[in-house]
Amino acid sequence: MLDGHEKGTYDVGLVGLGVMGSNFALNIADHGYSVAGYNRKEDKIKYLSEIKSAHHQIGMTQDLQILCQMVKKPRTIILLIPAGDAVDSVIEELVPFLETGDLLIDSGNSHFSDTDRRNETLKKRNLLFMGMGMSGGESGARHGPSLMPGGAEEGYERIKPILEASAAQVGDSACVAYMGAGSAGHYVKMVHNGIEYGLMQLIAESYDLLKRGLGLQAEELHSVYRRWNQGVLNSYLMEITADIFRQKDDRTDRPLIDMIADQARQKGTGEWTVSDALNIQVPTPTIDAAVMMRHLSAYKEERQEAEGCLHGPDKFLKKEKEQFLNQLERALYCANIVIYAQGMALLRQASETYAYHLQPQTVARVWKGGCIIRAALLETIQSAYTADPDLINLLLAPPLTQQVETRQADWRDVVVAGVESGIAIPGLMTSLAYWDAYRSSWLPANLIMAQRDYFGSHTYQRVDMEGTFHTRWGSD
């Protein structure tokens, strides 16, 4: 049973009081809104009860029916639970206690196709549904995440004041906006994560060049990344990278980074990005390379065996340190631009394919604060799309074109240095290859088409006339 003052008095319901859910509940309550929280496990409820303060209007229950009774009508209930079957299970449990016009928001990392499916199912039950990407981790959930909601626009207008209050703030703008119809919110978050994979891979490659190539140790690496973070590479990922190199291991007092196994894990969102990019035929080679390198890192035993029998250069860079540091900074900046260009190109095509009606300048604005890929570069990206909302590729925006062109000589030198030293830098190399291929009006694909026609009669097109052609290759 409910106490009388609780029934129908809470502004929003929140299912899932784990790390993200508890912190987001506190965030919402910080801004004067009341939250009815649900979790099956008593320890999660107890934990939130202990850390919330007297001014936080947060009620809690282990019963979904009671949760629904606690929330004002029409109800808004946010799900912050692991993606997959758990989301479907909770939705099915909730539906009997909901009424026409109630709104469900899935804020987990759900695959966009699941979001579309759930949207169609709930629409038949006269319920509103939204998929909302959330980025920023534990700290973001508590103090202001980047939020990417999509789906029922009517639902967004209802929850908008709460989301704007709770999102990260950059200047006078909240890092939240309606992304578009259907699964637009989760798709944008997926691409965000794909870009994140690429940026992390680039930083890892720069670390390899500095550690094995120049012999820099943790304290000096900290100084390098801290300095870079004060310039054009300013970003959240650069900031935390600098911090990582200062962390000591409690057990050995050595730099903690040196005690961490070189096997990268992943939750799949990068793979989803690559998979759908292939599906809708958008090249994202730098993100592809980042996913591939995480897979390759898992083959630790094979790599150890291969190192003993596959020989190459000595991995020492024959470079003057300060000059190379400046070159590497410039190369990283160019490759960062390319990764964002690939991600935004994917969003552009997905918007058309899936009828999302995304606004690229809005996406860039929402990513400027709270999220993992926030960076000073996004200010330039937002400005580029504001100046030309129909921009087909970021590399064609004059400010970004100029920034790459003035740095590309150093970018090429860094790639050559990596090749000559035998240090794998696929992200930097692939980004440069993308730049060179994209700026080329001619590519050797005509030979590929000739080969296809030769062995499979797949036909080809000519440059001098319309139509489709086939040749009996090798005939006298």
CORSULHU-V645068 format. One record per residue. N is the residue number from 1. RES is the residue in three letters. SS is DSSP state (A for helix, B for strand, O for the rest). Layout:
n & res & ss
N & RES & SS
N & RES & SS
//
This chain:
n & res & ss
1 & MET & O
2 & LEU & O
3 & ASP & O
4 & GLY & O
5 & HIS & O
6 & GLU & O
7 & LYS & O
8 & GLY & O
9 & THR & O
10 & TYR & B
11 & ASP & O
12 & VAL & B
13 & GLY & B
14 & LEU & B
15 & VAL & B
16 & GLY & O
17 & LEU & O
18 & GLY & O
19 & VAL & A
20 & MET & A
21 & GLY & A
22 & SER & A
23 & ASN & A
24 & PHE & A
25 & ALA & A
26 & LEU & A
27 & ASN & A
28 & ILE & A
29 & ALA & A
30 & ASP & A
31 & HIS & O
32 & GLY & O
33 & TYR & O
34 & SER & O
35 & VAL & B
36 & ALA & B
37 & GLY & B
38 & TYR & B
39 & ASN & O
40 & ARG & O
41 & LYS & O
42 & GLU & A
43 & ASP & A
44 & LYS & A
45 & ILE & A
46 & LYS & A
47 & TYR & A
48 & LEU & A
49 & SER & A
50 & GLU & A
51 & ILE & A
52 & LYS & O
53 & SER & O
54 & ALA & O
55 & HIS & O
56 & HIS & O
57 & GLN & O
58 & ILE & B
59 & GLY & B
60 & MET & B
61 & THR & B
62 & GLN & O
63 & ASP & O
64 & LEU & A
65 & GLN & A
66 & ILE & A
67 & LEU & A
68 & CYS & A
69 & GLN & A
70 & MET & A
71 & VAL & B
72 & LYS & O
73 & LYS & O
74 & PRO & O
75 & ARG & O
76 & THR & B
77 & ILE & B
78 & ILE & B
79 & LEU & B
80 & LEU & O
81 & ILE & O
82 & PRO & O
83 & ALA & O
84 & GLY & O
85 & ASP & A
86 & ALA & A
87 & VAL & A
88 & ASP & A
89 & SER & A
90 & VAL & A
91 & ILE & A
92 & GLU & A
93 & GLU & A
94 & LEU & A
95 & VAL & A
96 & PRO & O
97 & PHE & O
98 & LEU & O
99 & GLU & O
100 & THR & O
101 & GLY & O
102 & ASP & O
103 & LEU & B
104 & LEU & B
105 & ILE & B
106 & ASP & B
107 & SER & O
108 & GLY & O
109 & ASN & O
110 & SER & O
111 & HIS & O
112 & PHE & A
113 & SER & A
114 & ASP & A
115 & THR & A
116 & ASP & A
117 & ARG & A
118 & ARG & A
119 & ASN & A
120 & GLU & A
121 & THR & A
122 & LEU & A
123 & LYS & A
124 & LYS & O
125 & ARG & O
126 & ASN & O
127 & LEU & O
128 & LEU & B
129 & PHE & B
130 & MET & B
131 & GLY & B
132 & MET & B
133 & GLY & B
134 & MET & B
135 & SER & B
136 & GLY & O
137 & GLY & A
138 & GLU & A
139 & SER & A
140 & GLY & A
141 & ALA & A
142 & ARG & A
143 & HIS & A
144 & GLY & O
145 & PRO & O
146 & SER & B
147 & LEU & B
148 & MET & B
149 & PRO & B
150 & GLY & B
151 & GLY & B
152 & ALA & O
153 & GLU & A
154 & GLU & A
155 & GLY & A
156 & TYR & A
157 & GLU & A
158 & ARG & A
159 & ILE & A
160 & LYS & A
161 & PRO & A
162 & ILE & A
163 & LEU & A
164 & GLU & A
165 & ALA & A
166 & SER & A
167 & ALA & O
168 & ALA & O
169 & GLN & B
170 & VAL & B
171 & GLY & O
172 & ASP & O
173 & SER & B
174 & ALA & B
175 & CYS & O
176 & VAL & B
177 & ALA & B
178 & TYR & B
179 & MET & O
180 & GLY & O
181 & ALA & O
182 & GLY & O
183 & SER & O
184 & ALA & A
185 & GLY & A
186 & HIS & A
187 & TYR & A
188 & VAL & A
189 & LYS & A
190 & MET & A
191 & VAL & A
192 & HIS & A
193 & ASN & A
194 & GLY & A
195 & ILE & A
196 & GLU & A
197 & TYR & A
198 & GLY & A
199 & LEU & A
200 & MET & A
201 & GLN & A
202 & LEU & A
203 & ILE & A
204 & ALA & A
205 & GLU & A
206 & SER & A
207 & TYR & A
208 & ASP & A
209 & LEU & A
210 & LEU & A
211 & LYS & A
212 & ARG & A
213 & GLY & A
214 & LEU & O
215 & GLY & O
216 & LEU & O
217 & GLN & O
218 & ALA & A
219 & GLU & A
220 & GLU & A
221 & LEU & A
222 & HIS & A
223 & SER & A
224 & VAL & A
225 & TYR & A
226 & ARG & A
227 & ARG & A
228 & TRP & A
229 & ASN & A
230 & GLN & O
231 & GLY & O
232 & VAL & O
233 & LEU & O
234 & ASN & O
235 & SER & B
236 & TYR & A
237 & LEU & A
238 & MET & A
239 & GLU & A
240 & ILE & A
241 & THR & A
242 & ALA & A
243 & ASP & A
244 & ILE & A
245 & PHE & O
246 & ARG & O
247 & GLN & O
248 & LYS & B
249 & ASP & O
250 & ASP & O
251 & ARG & O
252 & THR & O
253 & ASP & O
254 & ARG & O
255 & PRO & B
256 & LEU & A
257 & ILE & A
258 & ASP & A
259 & MET & A
260 & ILE & O
261 & ALA & O
262 & ASP & O
263 & GLN & O
264 & ALA & O
265 & ARG & O
266 & GLN & O
267 & LYS & O
268 & GLY & O
269 & THR & A
270 & GLY & A
271 & GLU & A
272 & TRP & A
273 & THR & A
274 & VAL & A
275 & SER & A
276 & ASP & A
277 & ALA & A
278 & LEU & A
279 & ASN & A
280 & ILE & O
281 & GLN & O
282 & VAL & O
283 & PRO & O
284 & THR & O
285 & PRO & A
286 & THR & A
287 & ILE & A
288 & ASP & A
289 & ALA & A
290 & ALA & A
291 & VAL & A
292 & MET & A
293 & MET & A
294 & ARG & A
295 & HIS & A
296 & LEU & A
297 & SER & A
298 & ALA & O
299 & TYR & O
300 & LYS & A
301 & GLU & A
302 & GLU & A
303 & ARG & A
304 & GLN & A
305 & GLU & A
306 & ALA & A
307 & GLU & A
308 & GLY & A
309 & CYS & A
310 & LEU & O
311 & HIS & O
312 & GLY & O
313 & PRO & O
314 & ASP & O
315 & LYS & O
316 & PHE & O
317 & LEU & O
318 & LYS & O
319 & LYS & O
320 & GLU & O
321 & LYS & A
322 & GLU & A
323 & GLN & A
324 & PHE & A
325 & LEU & A
326 & ASN & A
327 & GLN & A
328 & LEU & A
329 & GLU & A
330 & ARG & A
331 & ALA & A
332 & LEU & A
333 & TYR & A
334 & CYS & A
335 & ALA & A
336 & ASN & A
337 & ILE & A
338 & VAL & A
339 & ILE & A
340 & TYR & A
341 & ALA & A
342 & GLN & A
343 & GLY & A
344 & MET & A
345 & ALA & A
346 & LEU & A
347 & LEU & A
348 & ARG & A
349 & GLN & A
350 & ALA & A
351 & SER & A
352 & GLU & A
353 & THR & A
354 & TYR & O
355 & ALA & O
356 & TYR & O
357 & HIS & O
358 & LEU & O
359 & GLN & O
360 & PRO & A
361 & GLN & A
362 & THR & A
363 & VAL & A
364 & ALA & A
365 & ARG & A
366 & VAL & A
367 & TRP & O
368 & LYS & O
369 & GLY & O
370 & GLY & O
371 & CYS & O
372 & ILE & O
373 & ILE & O
374 & ARG & O
375 & ALA & B
376 & ALA & O
377 & LEU & A
378 & LEU & A
379 & GLU & A
380 & THR & A
381 & ILE & A
382 & GLN & A
383 & SER & A
384 & ALA & A
385 & TYR & A
386 & THR & A
387 & ALA & A
388 & ASP & O
389 & PRO & O
390 & ASP & O
391 & LEU & O
392 & ILE & O
393 & ASN & O
394 & LEU & A
395 & LEU & A
396 & LEU & A
397 & ALA & O
398 & PRO & A
399 & PRO & A
400 & LEU & A
401 & THR & A
402 & GLN & A
403 & GLN & A
404 & VAL & A
405 & GLU & A
406 & THR & O
407 & ARG & O
408 & GLN & A
409 & ALA & A
410 & ASP & A
411 & TRP & A
412 & ARG & A
413 & ASP & A
414 & VAL & A
415 & VAL & A
416 & VAL & A
417 & ALA & A
418 & GLY & A
419 & VAL & A
420 & GLU & A
421 & SER & A
422 & GLY & O
423 & ILE & O
424 & ALA & O
425 & ILE & O
426 & PRO & A
427 & GLY & A
428 & LEU & A
429 & MET & A
430 & THR & A
431 & SER & A
432 & LEU & A
433 & ALA & A
434 & TYR & A
435 & TRP & A
436 & ASP & A
437 & ALA & A
438 & TYR & A
439 & ARG & O
440 & SER & O
441 & SER & O
442 & TRP & O
443 & LEU & O
444 & PRO & O
445 & ALA & A
446 & ASN & A
447 & LEU & A
448 & ILE & A
449 & MET & A
450 & ALA & A
451 & GLN & A
452 & ARG & A
453 & ASP & A
454 & TYR & A
455 & PHE & A
456 & GLY & A
457 & SER & O
458 & HIS & O
459 & THR & O
460 & TYR & B
461 & GLN & O
462 & ARG & O
463 & VAL & O
464 & ASP & O
465 & MET & O
466 & GLU & O
467 & GLY & O
468 & THR & O
469 & PHE & B
470 & HIS & O
471 & THR & O
472 & ARG & O
473 & TRP & O
474 & GLY & O
475 & SER & O
476 & ASP & O
//
